[in-house]
Amino acid sequence: MPDGRYRVLASKILSGKPKGPFPQVGFRADDPNDLIPHEHRRELRGLRVISSWVNHWDMKEDQSLDMYVEEGGRKFLRHYLLDFGSDLGAGQVPTEYFRGREHGFDTKSMAKEIVTLGGYTSADEKHGTIISPEVGMFTPNDFDPAGWKPTYPTVMFDNMTDQDAFWATRIICRSARANFAASWKRPSYTDPTDTEYVLEALLERRRIIAKHWLAKVDGLSNFSVRPAQEGVALMFRDLMIDNKLARAEGTSYTYEIKGRHYRSAMKTVHQTAIVLDRDVLGAAMERGGGETPIELTIWTKRGGTASQPVKNLPERDSTGGAVEIMRISRG
């Protein structure tokens, strides 16, 4: 730097005993807690959305690390991801436009070039605009969350479902802008204008991610049950409205309650609260015989188009009193 200082990247020393990276496919043989194949774990499949947000294209198996730790008398493996030195436009060669747009060896792009006799221009042949020496080409302008690719293909990302993407998008959208801005400005760039630019780029990329992936499902989240004068009220948030991607005036929620031997009439509300009539709820539970849980299905309608349904399974608690949500499924 001009004043003689050097900017470096350091990794924190993790507590515990290192046990090497975790596999991207299958189980870890020496971990008795490892019960779900890694290519089918939601947090690893949904990581594709989070990686696309910051353009974490350098995602390899050896850039993970499991540490054997002990807490409260329990011993277990804690999983970490390492090496984010290529994110946010950084990298050994930050002028490589294809990062995040093509695999390092992208057979689909190669096939298009062959079929078109060179007429197709791949991302590897394109050039982006350098924002600044530190920012590189990190930008929201041509960001495609659906088409984003890491340089090294992984089955985990290939297996991602819309529900996985919804899970990850909720995490990205969780923090308010003010809180996000305050935490982001701590590791400032040499040029303060770069800090502000990257912050705005991240917020815009977050908006693009939310617009794309929330529209793939229903966009409803944070379900809870509260007492109401008529019975109980199912409360929820609509992330499309919260993120200003849809208008409350043009949104409605149609729902029905169903049990093994019961189906209510469909009703529509325009607020993010559904009051479940005590008599209807009781009839659905009683006719189910206490063995089959009732099912509350909601369809979100925007501009005349209905989303895939989201299903809640409300059930009385062990005391037979309060109603609580046992499970939520989508699609």
C-alpha positions as CSV (number, residue, x, y, z in Angstrom):
1,M,0.0,0.0,0.0
2,P,1.2,3.6,-0.4
3,D,2.0,4.0,3.3
4,G,4.2,0.8,3.3
5,R,1.7,-1.5,4.8
6,Y,0.7,-4.9,3.3
7,R,-2.8,-6.2,3.0
8,V,-2.9,-10.0,3.8
9,L,-5.5,-12.7,4.1
10,A,-5.4,-14.9,7.2
11,S,-7.4,-17.9,8.4
12,K,-8.4,-18.2,12.0
13,I,-7.0,-21.2,13.9
14,L,-10.0,-23.4,14.8
15,S,-10.4,-25.1,18.1
16,G,-10.4,-28.9,18.4
17,K,-8.5,-31.6,16.5
18,P,-8.6,-31.4,12.7
19,K,-10.1,-34.4,11.0
20,G,-9.8,-33.3,7.4
21,P,-12.4,-32.2,4.9
22,F,-15.9,-33.7,4.7
23,P,-16.9,-35.5,1.4
24,Q,-19.4,-33.7,-0.9
25,V,-21.0,-37.1,-1.7
26,G,-21.9,-39.8,0.8
27,F,-21.2,-40.1,4.5
28,R,-18.2,-39.6,6.7
29,A,-17.3,-43.2,7.8
30,D,-15.8,-42.1,11.1
31,D,-18.7,-39.9,12.2
32,P,-21.6,-41.8,13.9
33,N,-23.7,-38.7,13.7
34,D,-23.5,-38.6,10.0
35,L,-26.8,-40.1,8.9
36,I,-27.8,-38.2,5.7
37,P,-25.8,-38.4,2.5
38,H,-24.1,-35.0,2.1
39,E,-25.5,-34.5,-1.5
40,H,-28.9,-34.6,0.1
41,R,-28.4,-32.3,3.0
42,R,-30.4,-29.1,2.7
43,E,-27.7,-26.9,4.2
44,L,-25.2,-28.1,1.6
45,R,-27.6,-28.1,-1.3
46,G,-28.9,-24.6,-0.4
47,L,-25.3,-23.4,0.0
48,R,-25.4,-22.9,-3.8
49,V,-27.7,-19.8,-3.3
50,I,-25.5,-18.3,-0.6
51,S,-22.4,-18.9,-2.7
52,S,-24.0,-17.2,-5.7
53,W,-24.8,-14.2,-3.5
54,V,-21.1,-13.5,-2.8
55,N,-19.8,-15.3,-5.9
56,H,-18.0,-18.0,-4.0
57,W,-17.0,-19.8,-7.1
58,D,-14.0,-21.5,-5.6
59,M,-15.9,-24.3,-3.8
60,K,-13.9,-27.5,-3.5
61,E,-14.0,-30.4,-1.2
62,D,-10.6,-29.7,0.3
63,Q,-11.8,-26.3,1.3
64,S,-13.8,-27.7,4.1
65,L,-12.6,-28.9,7.5
66,D,-14.1,-31.0,10.3
67,M,-12.9,-30.4,13.8
68,Y,-13.3,-32.9,16.6
69,V,-14.5,-30.8,19.6
70,E,-15.8,-31.3,23.1
71,E,-18.5,-29.2,24.7
72,G,-20.5,-29.9,27.8
73,G,-19.1,-33.4,28.1
74,R,-20.1,-34.2,24.5
75,K,-17.6,-35.0,21.7
76,F,-18.5,-34.5,18.1
77,L,-17.4,-33.1,14.7
78,R,-18.0,-29.5,13.9
79,H,-18.0,-28.7,10.2
80,Y,-16.4,-25.6,8.6
81,L,-15.9,-24.1,5.2
82,L,-12.5,-22.5,4.4
83,D,-10.9,-20.1,2.0
84,F,-13.1,-17.2,0.9
85,G,-10.3,-15.4,-0.8
86,S,-11.9,-15.5,-4.2
87,D,-15.3,-14.0,-3.2
88,L,-16.6,-10.5,-3.9
89,G,-14.6,-10.1,-7.1
90,A,-11.3,-11.1,-5.6
91,G,-9.0,-13.9,-6.7
92,Q,-5.6,-14.5,-8.1
93,V,-6.8,-13.2,-11.5
94,P,-9.9,-11.1,-10.7
95,T,-10.5,-10.2,-14.3
96,E,-11.8,-13.7,-15.3
97,Y,-15.4,-13.0,-16.3
98,F,-16.4,-16.7,-16.4
99,R,-16.1,-17.2,-12.7
100,G,-19.7,-17.9,-11.4
101,R,-21.0,-18.2,-14.9
102,E,-19.4,-21.4,-16.2
103,H,-17.6,-24.4,-14.8
104,G,-13.8,-24.5,-15.3
105,F,-14.5,-27.3,-17.8
106,D,-18.0,-26.6,-19.0
107,T,-19.3,-29.3,-21.3
108,K,-22.6,-27.5,-22.0
109,S,-20.8,-24.4,-23.2
110,M,-18.4,-26.5,-25.3
111,A,-21.3,-28.3,-26.9
112,K,-23.0,-25.0,-27.8
113,E,-19.8,-23.8,-29.4
114,I,-19.4,-27.0,-31.4
115,V,-23.1,-27.1,-32.6
116,T,-23.0,-23.4,-33.6
117,L,-19.6,-23.7,-35.2
118,G,-18.2,-21.1,-33.0
119,G,-21.2,-18.8,-33.2
120,Y,-22.0,-19.1,-29.5
121,T,-19.9,-16.9,-27.3
122,S,-19.2,-18.5,-24.0
123,A,-18.6,-16.7,-20.7
124,D,-14.9,-17.6,-20.9
125,E,-14.6,-15.5,-24.1
126,K,-16.4,-12.5,-22.7
127,H,-14.9,-9.5,-20.8
128,G,-16.5,-7.6,-17.9
129,T,-15.9,-4.2,-16.6
130,I,-13.4,-3.7,-13.8
131,I,-15.1,-1.7,-11.1
132,S,-11.8,-1.0,-9.2
133,P,-8.6,-2.9,-8.5
134,E,-10.0,-4.2,-5.2
135,V,-13.6,-4.9,-6.3
136,G,-12.7,-6.5,-9.6
137,M,-15.8,-7.3,-11.6
138,F,-18.2,-8.0,-8.7
139,T,-21.5,-6.6,-9.9
140,P,-25.3,-7.2,-9.7
141,N,-25.8,-6.0,-13.3
142,D,-25.7,-9.3,-15.1
143,F,-26.2,-11.6,-12.1
144,D,-28.3,-14.7,-12.8
145,P,-29.1,-16.6,-9.6
146,A,-30.6,-19.5,-11.6
147,G,-27.6,-19.9,-13.9
148,W,-24.9,-19.3,-11.4
149,K,-22.2,-22.0,-11.4
150,P,-19.1,-22.7,-9.2
151,T,-15.8,-23.3,-11.1
152,Y,-15.7,-26.9,-9.8
153,P,-19.0,-28.9,-10.3
154,T,-20.5,-30.5,-7.2
155,V,-23.4,-32.9,-6.9
156,M,-24.6,-31.1,-3.8
157,F,-25.4,-28.0,-5.8
158,D,-26.8,-30.0,-8.7
159,N,-29.3,-31.5,-6.3
160,M,-30.7,-28.3,-5.0
161,T,-34.5,-28.0,-5.1
162,D,-36.7,-24.9,-5.0
163,Q,-37.4,-25.6,-1.4
164,D,-33.6,-25.7,-0.6
165,A,-33.3,-22.4,-2.4
166,F,-36.2,-20.9,-0.4
167,W,-34.5,-22.1,2.9
168,A,-31.2,-20.3,1.9
169,T,-33.0,-17.2,0.6
170,R,-34.7,-16.8,4.0
171,I,-31.2,-16.7,5.6
172,I,-29.9,-14.1,3.2
173,C,-33.0,-11.9,3.7
174,R,-33.1,-12.2,7.5
175,S,-31.1,-9.2,8.4
176,A,-32.5,-5.7,8.0
177,R,-30.6,-3.3,5.7
178,A,-29.3,-1.1,8.6
179,N,-27.9,-4.1,10.5
180,F,-26.4,-5.6,7.4
181,A,-24.7,-2.3,6.5
182,A,-23.3,-1.8,10.0
183,S,-21.7,-5.2,10.1
184,W,-20.4,-5.0,6.6
185,K,-18.6,-1.7,7.0
186,R,-16.2,-3.1,9.6
187,P,-13.7,-4.7,7.1
188,S,-13.4,-1.6,5.0
189,Y,-11.6,-1.4,1.7
190,T,-8.7,0.9,1.2
191,D,-11.0,3.2,-0.8
192,P,-14.2,4.0,1.2
193,T,-16.2,4.2,-2.1
194,D,-15.4,0.5,-2.7
195,T,-16.8,-0.4,0.6
196,E,-20.1,1.4,-0.2
197,Y,-20.2,0.0,-3.7
198,V,-19.8,-3.6,-2.6
199,L,-22.5,-3.1,0.1
200,E,-24.9,-1.8,-2.5
201,A,-24.0,-4.6,-4.9
202,L,-24.6,-7.2,-2.2
203,L,-28.0,-5.7,-1.3
204,E,-29.0,-5.6,-5.0
205,R,-27.8,-9.2,-5.6
206,R,-29.9,-10.2,-2.5
207,R,-32.9,-8.6,-4.0
208,I,-32.4,-10.4,-7.3
209,I,-32.0,-13.7,-5.4
210,A,-35.2,-13.1,-3.4
211,K,-37.2,-12.1,-6.6
212,H,-36.1,-15.3,-8.4
213,W,-36.2,-18.0,-5.7
214,L,-39.1,-16.8,-3.5
215,A,-41.3,-16.7,-6.6
216,K,-40.6,-20.4,-7.2
217,V,-42.5,-21.4,-4.0
218,D,-45.2,-19.7,-1.9
219,G,-43.0,-17.1,-0.1
220,L,-44.7,-17.7,3.2
221,S,-42.6,-18.1,6.3
222,N,-42.5,-17.8,10.2
223,F,-45.7,-19.7,10.9
224,S,-47.0,-19.6,14.4
225,V,-50.3,-20.2,16.2
226,R,-51.9,-17.8,18.6
227,P,-55.2,-17.8,20.6
228,A,-58.1,-15.9,18.9
229,Q,-61.6,-15.0,20.0
230,E,-63.1,-17.5,17.6
231,G,-60.5,-20.2,18.1
232,V,-56.9,-20.0,17.0
233,A,-55.1,-17.8,14.5
234,L,-52.4,-19.1,12.2
235,M,-49.9,-16.2,11.7
236,F,-47.3,-16.0,9.0
237,R,-45.1,-13.6,7.0
238,D,-45.1,-13.2,3.3
239,L,-41.4,-12.7,2.3
240,M,-42.4,-11.4,-1.2
241,I,-44.2,-8.5,0.4
242,D,-41.6,-8.0,3.1
243,N,-38.9,-7.6,0.5
244,K,-41.1,-5.3,-1.7
245,L,-41.3,-7.9,-4.5
246,A,-45.1,-8.0,-4.4
247,R,-47.9,-5.7,-3.3
248,A,-50.1,-6.6,-0.4
249,E,-53.1,-5.1,-2.3
250,G,-52.8,-7.7,-5.0
251,T,-52.1,-10.7,-2.8
252,S,-54.6,-13.1,-1.3
253,Y,-54.4,-16.4,0.6
254,T,-56.9,-19.2,-0.1
255,Y,-57.0,-22.1,2.4
256,E,-58.8,-25.2,3.4
257,I,-58.7,-27.6,6.4
258,K,-58.7,-31.3,5.6
259,G,-58.7,-34.5,7.7
260,R,-59.2,-38.1,7.0
261,H,-63.0,-37.8,7.0
262,Y,-63.4,-34.0,6.8
263,R,-62.8,-31.2,4.3
264,S,-63.8,-27.6,4.9
265,A,-65.0,-25.1,2.4
266,M,-62.2,-23.0,0.8
267,K,-61.9,-19.5,2.1
268,T,-59.8,-16.5,1.1
269,V,-58.3,-13.8,3.3
270,H,-56.1,-10.8,2.4
271,Q,-54.1,-10.5,5.6
272,T,-51.2,-12.7,6.8
273,A,-53.4,-14.3,9.5
274,I,-55.9,-17.1,9.2
275,V,-58.5,-17.6,12.0
276,L,-59.3,-21.2,12.4
277,D,-62.9,-21.5,13.8
278,R,-63.0,-23.5,17.0
279,D,-65.9,-25.7,15.7
280,V,-64.3,-26.4,12.4
281,L,-60.9,-27.2,13.9
282,G,-62.5,-29.4,16.5
283,A,-64.6,-31.3,13.9
284,A,-61.6,-31.9,11.7
285,M,-59.6,-33.3,14.7
286,E,-62.4,-35.4,16.0
287,R,-63.3,-37.0,12.7
288,G,-59.6,-37.8,12.1
289,G,-59.9,-40.2,15.1
290,G,-56.9,-38.7,16.7
291,E,-54.6,-40.8,14.6
292,T,-54.4,-38.8,11.4
293,P,-53.3,-35.1,11.8
294,I,-55.4,-32.4,10.1
295,E,-53.9,-30.5,7.2
296,L,-54.2,-26.8,6.6
297,T,-53.3,-26.0,3.0
298,I,-52.7,-22.4,1.7
299,W,-52.4,-21.2,-1.8
300,T,-51.0,-17.7,-2.3
301,K,-52.5,-15.8,-5.2
302,R,-50.8,-12.9,-6.9
303,G,-52.0,-11.3,-10.1
304,G,-54.4,-14.1,-10.8
305,T,-51.7,-16.8,-10.5
306,A,-51.7,-19.3,-7.6
307,S,-48.5,-20.6,-6.0
308,Q,-47.7,-24.2,-5.2
309,P,-49.5,-25.1,-1.9
310,V,-47.9,-24.9,1.5
311,K,-49.3,-27.3,4.0
312,N,-49.3,-27.0,7.8
313,L,-50.1,-29.8,10.1
314,P,-51.5,-28.3,13.3
315,E,-52.0,-30.5,16.3
316,R,-53.0,-30.1,19.9
317,D,-50.1,-30.5,22.4
318,S,-49.6,-33.4,24.7
319,T,-52.0,-31.8,27.3
320,G,-54.8,-31.6,24.7
321,G,-54.9,-27.8,25.1
322,A,-53.0,-25.5,22.9
323,V,-52.6,-26.0,19.1
324,E,-49.1,-26.1,17.7
325,I,-47.6,-26.7,14.2
326,M,-46.0,-30.1,13.9
327,R,-44.8,-29.9,10.3
328,I,-44.7,-27.7,7.2
329,S,-44.4,-29.0,3.7
330,R,-44.3,-27.2,0.3
331,G,-45.3,-28.1,-3.2
